């Protein structure tokens, strides 16, 4: 592998630390003292917050944004050709949808010079999502020296001739576990549980269709829980877009996503949910919501699609068949049982500590960027 004594890292990311990229890239790179990172964001932060997802805009805005992204990417790569960093880290793709000339020429020049290690990381089925063309996907597979994915389904998308480059590393959260260990977050939760059950869903607007598909079932659950247990069922939706659905029994609280708002909502909730539909895109999901819930001791309910099956077990959560949404009610009642909830909460955290700890992911990135030779595939 190509090495350099200089630990200058060039990171190509979609957004800043206040975007989902934080959990996949930023939280690790900012924690490694021996490196200096230059971040190349797809768009300036002000434009990212206003116009992403890009496809929601009109054709003219989409074209102008694509041109701006192209100019920024070409300029950044040209700098990396002239002054090669020790590593280039690419999150998801180098350009949305289609990469134009001379970008692949720059990659060829970087590859020929042999001074830079290229790391490509993606955590969704970006082909099915239309985010990356098959041609670009194969070129990134070719030029990357390391390919990092969240689970085997995504690894299977990569051509067999590049299998030796693959590392499997689920996304985790490094901010919440200290809160669960150092603060008595469950004291308030247990007291509140006598009057209400609070569900939480944390995600971006791209996943709203999954949540909306189960709102009718949550409404039925809220009625049943109110009639039989005399408790409210409340749903906290922590997202960049609100859910505007009128319900009679289910109380929906929209919380505008910021990192701090998400942390506060997770501290107050009783159960974290991750509904999915059985689609190619859903099967590519990395289950980060569930892992994030577990890191702050939240029992979990998720649909039995894709990687969710490898995350949830019955000691702290419930898997709901994608073709039988009626089981949501029983799952909520089971996990919110006042005599068992604290046990489920502790189990969720202990499974997180065992299977998805932040320190292990950080060690992976540290070894990779400092060229330390240690087995860096941590999930089996």
N, C-alpha and C positions, 0 to 999 in steps of 0.2 A: 504494500500500500504506500501511497505517496505521503511523505512527512515533511514537516518544516519546523524549525525551532521557534519560529514566530507564531504566537498564538493570536493572530488577528482573525476574527470570525466575521464573515459576511452573511447576514441572515435575511432571506427573502420571505417576508410574511405579509399576510393580508392587512393586519391592523396593529394597533399599539397594545399596551398592557390592559386596556379597557375593552378588549374584544376577546372572543373565544381563543384566539392564538395564544393568549397568556398561558392557558393551561397546557398547551401542547409544546410551546417553545419558550416563551419569555421567562416563566417561573424557574426554569432550569438554568438558562444561560446567565441570568442575573445573579445566580447563586454560586457561580464558579469564579473565584478570585483570579485565577491564572490566565483568564482570557479577556480580550477587549472586543466588544461586539459592535458592529455597525449594522443597524437595522434598515432595510430597504422596504418601506411599506408600499403596498399597492397604490394607496392614495393618501394624501395628507389626512390627518385625523378628523379635521372639520368636515371634509368631503366624505370620508368614510361614514361618519355618523349620519350624514344627511342622505346619502344616495345608495348605501348598501342595505339590502340586496340590490345589485345593479339592475337586474331584470325587471324590477318593479317600475322603472322609469320609462319615459317615452323613448322612441327610436333615436331622436337627435341627442338626447342626454346620454343614452347608452353609447352612441358613437363617440361623443366627445370624451366621455370617461375612458373608453377603450384607448383612444389616442393618447390621453394623458398617461394611462398605465403603461402603454407601449414606450413612450418617451422616457419615463422614469426608469423602466426596466432596462432599456438599452443603455442609458447613461450609467446606471449602477454596474451592469455587466462589463461595460467598456473599462470602467475604473478597475474592476477585478481582473481584467485581462492585462492592464498596464501594471498594476500593483497587486500581484496575486496574494490573496489571504491564505492562511494555513488551511482553513475550512470554509466551504460554502454550505449553508444550511437552507434548504428549500422546504417551505411549508405548503403542502398540497400540490401546487403547480407553479410554474414560472410566469405564465400568462393565462388569463381566463379564456377558456374555449379553444383558442387557436394561437399558436406561437408563430410569429412572423420573422422574416429575414431582418437583421443578420444574427438573431439570438443564438440559433444553433451553431452558427459559425464561431461565435464567441465561446461556446461550450467546447467546441472542437479545439480551439486554440488553448483554452485552459487545460484541457485534457492532454494535449501534446506537450505542454510545458512541464507537466508532472509535478508541480509544486503544491497543488491544492487537492484536498480530499473533499469530495462532494457528498453531502448527506441529504437524502430526500425523505421527508416524513409526510404521511397522509393518514387520516383517521376516518375516512368515509369512502364509499364507492363513488369516487369522483367521476368515473366514466358514466355510470347510470344517471348521475346527477347532471350531466352535461357540462360539468366544470372543466373537464380536461378531455381533449380528443384522444382517440386511440393512438394516433401517430405520436402525439406529444407524450403520452403515457409510456410508449415503448422507447422513445428517445431518452426520457428521464431514467428509465430502467437501465438503459445502456450506459449513460454517462455517470450515474450515481455509483459511488463505491460502497455506500451503505444505504439500504432502504428500510425505513422503520414504519411498521404498521401496528394497528391495535390488536388484531386477532387473525386467525387462520383464514377466514373467508376473504379478507383483503389480500393476504399473502398469495392466495390461489389465483388472484387476478394477474399476477406477475408471471411473465414467460418463464418456463422451467429453466432456461439457460441462465437466468439471473437469481436462482433460488439461493445460491451461496451468499448473496448480499443481504438477505432479509434478516431483520431482527423484529421480534414481536414484543411490543411494549404498550400495554393498555394506558390510557390517559388517567391520571389521578390528580388529586388536589392537595397542594402543600400548605394551604392557608387554614384549613378548618380543624385538623386533628389536634393542634395545640389547644384550641378553644375547648374541645371536648375533654381533653385531659386536665386542663388547668382551671376551667370554670365549671360551676355546678349548673350546666345548661339543662339538665334533666329535672331539676327541682321545679322550675316554672312549668315545664311541659307536663309533668305528672299532676300538678295542681290543676292545670287547665283542662286536663283530660276528663275530669269529672263533669264538665259542662259542654265540651265541644271536642270534635276531632278535626284537626287541621291537616289537610293534605297540602303538599307543595309540589309545584312543577316548575323547574328552572330550565329555560331553553331559549333559542332564538326563534324568530318568526317563521323561519323555514320549516319548523317542526310543528307549527300550530295545528295543521290538519290532523295530526295524530291525536292531539289533546281534544280537539272538537269532536272527533269521532266517538269519544266516550262520555261526553257531557250528558247526553240523555240517560246513560246508565248511572252516572254520578247523581243526577237529579233523582232518579228512582231510589238510589241508595240513601240519599239525604232524607227522603220521605220515610223510608223504612226505619232508619236510625232514629229519626225524630219521634216516630210513633211508638217504637218498641223500647228504645234506650233513653228517650227524652233528652237527646243531645243534638246539638247543631253539627252539621257537616260543612266545613269551610274549605275552600280551595284557594290557595295563594298562587297566582300566575305571575311568575317573575320573568319578564320578557321585554323585548324592545317594542312589542306591539300588544295592544290590549285585546282581551276576549270580550266581545260585546254580544253576549248571549243572555237573554232574560231567563231566569230560573225562579221557580216558586219556593223551592225548599233549599236548594244548594246555594250557599253564599259564595260568590266569586269576588275575590279581591285582586285587582290588577296592581302589580308593583313594577314600576319602570326599572329595567335592569341596570344596575351598577354593581360593581363587585361588592361594595359594602351593603347595598340593599339585599343582594342575594344572601350574604352571610347572615344578616339579621333575620331574614325570612326562614332560613334553614335552622337557625337557633330556636325559633318559635314553633316550628312545625312538629307534627307527630309521625307522619308517614310521607315518604317521597315516592312519587309515581313516575313511571316511564311507559306510557302506552305507545304501541306501534301498530302498524298494519303490515301484513305479510307481503312486502314488496322487495325488489332488488335493492332499492335505496335503504330500506329499513334493515335488511339483512346485513348491510355493510356498516351499520352504526356500531360505535365502539362502546356503548353503554356507560359513557362518562357520567351522565346524570345519576345513575345508580351508584357508581363508585363515589361520586361526590357526596351523595346522601349518606352512604355508609361511613365516610370519613368523619362525620359529625354525629354518628350514632343514630341515624334514622332507619327504622324498618322500611322495607321497600316493597312496592308492587309494580310489576312490569309484565308486558306481554311476552309470551314464549316465542319470540322471534330473534334469530341471529344470536349475537353474543350475550344477550340477556340471559340465555339459558346457562351460560357458563359462570355468570356472576351470582345470581340469586339462588339461595338454598332455603329450605324450610325452617332453619333455625332463626332466621331474621326476616324472611320475606315470603312472597307468594308470586308464582307465575300464573298468568291468566291466558288460557287458550285464545288465540286470535279469532277463532270462530265461535266463541262462547263468552260474550261480554257479561252475561248474567252473573258470573262468578266474582265480579268486582265487589259486590255488596258483602258477601261472606268474607272476602279477603280483608276488607277494611275493618269489619267487626272483629275478626281474628286478631289482627295486628294491633288494634286499639283496645284490646281487653286490658282493663286496669290492673289485673293481677299479673299479667304476662308482659306488658309493654316494656318495662325496664329491662327485662331479660332479653327481649328481642333487640332492644337498643344496644345493649352491651355486646351481644353476639354480632350485630352488624359492624360495630367498630373493630372487634377482634378479627373478623374475617377480612376487613380492610387492612388491618395491620399485617396479616399473614400473606395476603395475595396481592395487594395493591399499594404498598407503602411508598410514600413520597421519597424517602431516603434511598430506596433501592433504584427508583427511576433516576434520581439525581446522580447516583453513583454510575449508572449506565452512561449518562451524558458526559460526566466528568472523564470516565475512561475513554470514551469515544473521541472527545475533543483534545485530550492530552495524550492520545495515542498509547494508552496503557493496554497491555494485552491481557484482558480478562474476558471470560465468557460473558457476553453482553445480551444474551437472549434470556429474559427472566421469567416469562410466563409459559407454563406448560398446560 
